[in-house]
Each structure stands twice: as structure tokens, then as C-alpha cells.
Amino acid sequence: MSEVPQLPDPLTLPALQRYVRAIVAARGFTTELDRVFILTVEEVGELATELKKRRFYPERFDPAELGFEIADLLLYLADLANGFEVDLMAHWPRHEAENDRRFAQRRGGKPAAAVDPAFTLNRLRDHLEVKRQERGFEDQPDTLMTLLTEEIGEIATEIRKRWKGLEEPRRAAFEIVDALTYLLRLAHWFSVDVEAAVRTKEALNAERDWRY
């Protein structure tokens, strides 16, 4: 294994993508997109488990664990983006602009300032909350988890297209951006410090003996 990279500071989405690419190489993880997707789905299930605890077994719910699951899924979504060879922030502004036009009637006014590649992960989380309020969307954990899962299915469709040489990198980027949107909205709902969660979870990961 190569030298283990350090998490960047500031922790922006482009910096996270670069870090994930480096850490995958350092830890000898798979870069096979189908396998990365399976691991991503596994993380979706673990996040759902934490939400289940909150709703049905509150005595077992730990907000820190929820933050760690959000961090894990964030890392895997960045890994998927790398597998599709897309720079998410190169596509995000255009996708947001398209959605601004799409939801113009609901918004009823000038859209908020556009997403910026220099946003840290927490700033991006807060930006998405502004967009949610602007568009009048509902914001409840169960709803967000359902919508996140739907977007994971859309990513699966892009992977299936790839099998036949019909992949559309721009479309794949948009679907991953959508999944990130719902994930970060969940983080906002639970007041998760995304950057702190990523840093703490990666510190724990650095102590693991990676065998797969």
C-alpha cells in the first residue's frame, strides 16, 4: 500500500473526491464500479438502520453513529463519482440552475446565490437547506431517506447503461448530486457537523486492519 493521505483542509467536495481517490489506492480498495455500488448500497442500509433506531428504539439511537453513517455514505458517493470519472462540482452548478428553472414557479422569486466549488461540506449542507426552503420542499427524515434511496436506484440505472457502453457521465453526475443533496439535507435535519463526522470516522478507519 502507498502512503496514507491526509484529509484536506478546507474540506470541499472537490477536495474530498481527490482524497477518496488517494485513500482507495492507499488501502488497496476495489475500483470496480459495480462493487463500489454494492458497498454504497450496504451503507444506505446502515444509515436506514440508524433512522430505524431513532423511530422505533430511541434508547439505542446514537446521533454520533448517525453522523458516521452519513460520512461513510458521503465517501462512497464520492468514490462512485470517481468511478464514473466525473468531477461533481463541474456539473453541480448547471444541475442546480436547471432545477432553479424547473421550480421557478414554486420559488416565486429570484433564486439564492448559486452553489460554489469553494463551499466546504458544511457550507454546502447549509446551502442545500436554503434551496429547500426556497422551493418549499418538505423535510422529514423518512421522506428524505426514501428520496435518497430513489436516487441510489437512478445511479444503478447509469451503471446498467455503462454495461452496454451507453453511459452518460453528465447524467451520472446529476444522479450522484441528487443523492448527495438528500444525504446532506438529512445531515442538516439532524444538525450533523459533516466535516467533523468525516474527520472522526476517517481517524477511526485509519486504525482498522483493512482486509477487503
N, C-alpha and C positions, 0 to 999 in steps of 0.2 A: 504494500500500500504506500501511496505517496504521502507527503507531509500533510497533516490535517490543517485545513484553512481555518481562519477565524471569522466569526460573524462580522460583517461590515458595520460601520457607524458613520453616517446615519443609515438606518435600516429601511431602505426604499424597496419597492418591488423589483426594479431592475437589478439592484444590488443583491437582493435575495435570490433571483434567478441565477446570477453568476455564482453565488455561494453554493446553491444546491448543486449546480453542475460540478463544482470543485469537490464538494463533500461526497457526492456519488462516486467520483473517481477515487477519492482517498479511502473510502470504506469498501470499495470493490462491489458496490451495489449494481444491480441489473440496470441496463439502459434500454432493454427491450420494452417497447411501448405497451404491448399487451399485458406484460407482467406488472409494469408500473401502474397500469389502470386497475388491475386486480387488487394491488396493495392500497390504492386510493379508495376503492370500494370498501375494503376492510376498515379503513379509517372512518369512512362515513358511518359504518355500523357502530364503531366505538363511540363516535360523537352522539349517535342516536341513543346509545346505552346511557350516556351521562344525562341526556334530556329525559329519558325514561325514569331514571333515579329521582330527578328533581320533581317529576309529576307524581310518581306513584310511591316512591320510597325516599321521602325528603330527608330522613335520618341518615341515609347513605350518600346523599348528594354532597360533593365537594367542588366548590367553584374553581379551585385551582386545577383539579383534574379536567374540568370542562375546558379551561384555558389551554391545557396541554393538548387536548384532542383537537381544538381549533388550530393550534400551532402545527400539529402533525399534518392535518389535512391541508393547511396552507402550504407546507413544504412539498407535499405530494402534488398539489396543483401546479406549483412552480416546476416540479420535475416533469409533469405531463407537458407543460408548455415547452420545456427544453426538448422533450422527445419529438414534439411537432416542429421544432426549430422555429419557434415564434417568440418575438420579443413582445410581451404582453402590453407594455406601456407604449409601444409603437402603434398598437391597434386600439388601445383603450379610448383615447380622445375621440377618434372617429366613431366608435361604437356609442359612446356617450352622446355625441352630437346627434346621431341617428335617433337615439331614444328621446333626446330633448324634442326633436321634431315630432316623433311618434306620440309623445304625451303632452304636446303643447296645449291642447285643449284642457286637459286636467290641470296643468300647471297654472294657466291663466295669467302669465306674466313673463318677464324676462328670466331666463334660466340663471342659476347661480354660476359663480366662476367655474371654469372648466377644470377637469382633473389635470394634475401637473405631475410629470415624471419625477419631480423632486420631492413629492409628498412622501413622508415617512409612512410606515404601515398604520400607525395610529392616526396620522393626519388623513390618510386615505379612508380609514374607518369612519372618521367624523364627516368627511366629505360625502360619503355614501348616505349617511343619516340625513344630511341636508337635502340630498337628492330625493330621498324617500319622503320627507315632509313636503318638499316642493311638488311632488307628483301625487300626494295624498294616498300613498300605499299603506295598507295595514301592516302592523309589525308585531307579530306574536311568535314565540319560539316554535310552536308546532307548525304554523304556516311557513315560516322560514325554512324549517327542516324539510318540509315537503317540497318546497320550491327548489331548494338546494339539490335534493335527490333527483328531481326532474332534470336539472341541468347536468348532473352526472350522466344521466341517460343520454342527453344530447351529445356529450363528449364521446360516449360509446358509439353513437352513430358515426361520428367523424373518424373514429378508429376503424369501424367497419368499412367505411369508404376507402380508407387507406389500404385495406387488404386488396382492393380491386384497382388500386392506382388512381382513385378518384378523389383523393383528399383535397380539401380546400384549406390551406393554412390560415387564411383570414377568418374563415368560419370557425375553425377550431379555436383560434384565439378568442373570438367573441364568446364562444360557449364557456371557455375557461374563465373569462372575465365575468360572465354571468354567475358562475358558481362561486367565484371569489366575492362577488357582490353580496350574495346571500350569506356566505360564511362570515364576512366582516360585519354584516348587519346583525347577525347573531352575537358576534363579539360586542357590538355596541349595546345590544339589548341587555347583556349580562355585565356590562362595564368591564370587559376584559381588556387589560393592557396588552395588546397583541405583541408589541416588541419585547416586553418583559417576559411574556409567556414563551415566545420563540427562544429567547436567550437562555431562560432557565431550562427549558426542555432540551435544548441542544447541549447545555452543560451536563445534563443527566445522560444524554445519548453518548457524549464523549467518554463516559465511564463504562459504557457497555462493551461486552465482548461480542462483536458482530460476527455471526456465523452464517448468515444468509442474506 
